[in-house]
Amino acid sequence: LCGDMCHVFSIIVLLLRLRVARNAQGISLRTHELFLLVFLTRYTDLFTTFYSLYNSVMKVLYIASTSSIVYAIRLQEPICSTYDRAQDTFRHWAFAVAPCAVLALLTHLISGGSLFSFVDIQEMLWTFSIYLESIAILPQLIVLQRFREVENLTGNYIFFMGSYRALYIVNWIFRAYYEPGYRHHYVVYFCGVLQTLLYADFFYYYLMSKRRGGKFSLPT
Amino acid sequence: EAMGMDKDEL
């Protein structure tokens, strides 16, 4: 629950950041397009499996809020005209989506899956989304490096985004110990750790700047 | 194997 709330909180902080400042400076559209793709490919089970009201509501919330972020940065004046396309240069299709798709296909085939049923495709999309989520923050980290000086709200949103997966690691350890029959998803574990590690450097400078109480900037 | 109840996390 804490992990999920960190995730929700990061989304709220980002929406605030966009709507209050009415600009998208220092924000990577590509990261949010990747997240939208992650949620759309992971939550196809909204139509096939019901887990709980909480689970379904959160899924819809993630898809809706991420769509609204992408919409605001792409199309909504005056936010969209402040979006700096020239700084957001990570080639996300070639270096994120394509490799994750290949990896998901390989994982699926190696673990004995086929490609001929809806459930197989659904399973493969799910695996793809796990891989893609782990690196979806990369375009944002690149933009951050370019701007160097990070606005408070932008820093906060990335901090909560990172904390969310870090807390999931705690959740996996807890469930593995205390929940009989909890099924291990090693791809999820691996990607969750990778995802958290990608934030490590950022966490360090973020916490240092909070301690100093000064402006938050990244080193050269 | 079908998507079971094991994908209950977000």
Chai-1 contact restraints between the chains, C-beta under 6 A:
chainA,res_idxA,chainB,res_idxB,connection_type,confidence,min_distance_angstrom,max_distance_angstrom,comment,restraint_id
A,D4,B,L10,contact,1.0,0.0,6.0,A-B,restraint_1
A,D45,B,M3,contact,1.0,0.0,6.0,A-B,restraint_2
A,T49,B,M3,contact,1.0,0.0,6.0,A-B,restraint_3
A,Y51,B,D8,contact,1.0,0.0,6.0,A-B,restraint_4
A,M58,B,L10,contact,1.0,0.0,6.0,A-B,restraint_5
A,V119,B,A2,contact,1.0,0.0,6.0,A-B,restraint_6
A,R183,B,D6,contact,1.0,0.0,6.0,A-B,restraint_7
